[in-house]
């Protein structure tokens, strides 16, 4: 159970960092942006470890998680922007 809580906290931090890197108005607001950050961080972190790019605890995990969160935010903005426009 503590592992899940750690991933949520880690994802929150990465989501906020991704939002700082990608400023601007998001269609879903700050909560959706942070949730997307959590999902992006978890998926990218898992993929990086599964593909053998790094092991758990290496700094590359943070970088991969932030990149994953940013990519998910870009995709979300593109999809949500099309619906609104």
C-alpha positions as CSV (number, residue, x, y, z in Angstrom):
1,X,0.0,0.0,0.0
2,X,2.9,2.4,0.7
3,X,4.2,1.8,-2.8
4,X,1.0,3.1,-4.3
5,X,1.0,6.2,-2.1
6,X,4.6,6.8,-3.0
7,X,3.7,6.7,-6.7
8,X,0.9,9.1,-6.2
9,X,3.1,11.6,-4.4
10,X,5.8,11.1,-7.0
11,X,3.3,11.6,-9.8
12,X,2.0,14.8,-8.1
13,X,5.5,16.2,-8.0
14,X,6.2,15.3,-11.6
15,X,2.8,16.6,-12.7
16,X,3.5,20.0,-11.1
17,X,7.0,20.0,-12.7
18,X,5.5,19.2,-16.1
19,X,3.0,22.0,-15.6
20,X,5.8,24.4,-14.8
21,X,7.6,23.3,-18.0
22,X,4.5,23.6,-20.1
23,X,2.8,26.8,-18.9
24,X,-0.5,27.9,-20.3
25,X,-4.2,27.3,-19.9
26,X,-5.2,23.7,-19.9
27,X,-8.7,22.6,-20.9
28,X,-9.2,20.6,-17.7
29,X,-7.7,22.9,-15.1
30,X,-5.0,22.2,-12.6
31,X,-6.5,19.0,-11.1
32,X,-6.8,17.3,-14.5
33,X,-3.3,18.5,-15.3
34,X,-1.9,16.9,-12.2
35,X,-3.8,13.7,-12.7
36,X,-2.4,13.5,-16.2
37,X,1.0,14.1,-14.7
38,X,0.5,11.2,-12.4
39,X,-0.5,8.9,-15.2
40,X,2.3,10.1,-17.5
41,X,4.9,9.6,-14.8
42,X,3.7,6.1,-13.9
43,X,3.4,4.9,-17.5
44,X,6.8,6.4,-18.6
45,X,8.5,5.2,-15.4
46,X,7.2,1.7,-15.9
47,X,8.1,1.7,-19.6
48,X,11.6,2.9,-18.9
49,X,12.2,0.2,-16.3
50,X,10.6,-2.5,-18.5
51,X,12.7,-1.6,-21.5
52,X,15.8,-1.7,-19.3
53,X,16.8,2.0,-19.8
54,X,17.4,2.3,-16.0
55,X,16.6,0.7,-12.7
56,X,14.4,2.0,-9.9
57,X,15.9,4.9,-8.0
58,X,18.1,6.2,-10.8
59,X,17.8,9.9,-11.8
60,X,16.8,8.9,-15.3
61,X,13.5,7.7,-13.8
62,X,12.7,11.3,-12.9
63,X,13.6,12.6,-16.3
64,X,11.6,9.8,-18.1
65,X,8.6,10.5,-15.8
66,X,8.7,14.2,-16.5
67,X,9.0,13.6,-20.3
68,X,6.1,11.1,-20.1
69,X,3.9,13.6,-18.2
70,X,4.7,16.4,-20.7
71,X,3.9,14.1,-23.7
72,X,0.6,13.2,-22.1
73,X,-0.2,16.9,-21.5
74,X,0.6,17.7,-25.1
75,X,-1.7,15.0,-26.3
76,X,-4.5,16.0,-23.9
77,X,-4.2,19.7,-25.1
78,X,-4.4,18.6,-28.7
79,X,-7.4,16.3,-28.2
80,X,-9.3,18.7,-25.9
81,X,-8.4,21.7,-28.0
82,X,-10.0,20.0,-31.1
83,X,-13.2,19.3,-29.2
84,X,-13.5,22.9,-28.0
85,X,-12.6,24.5,-31.4
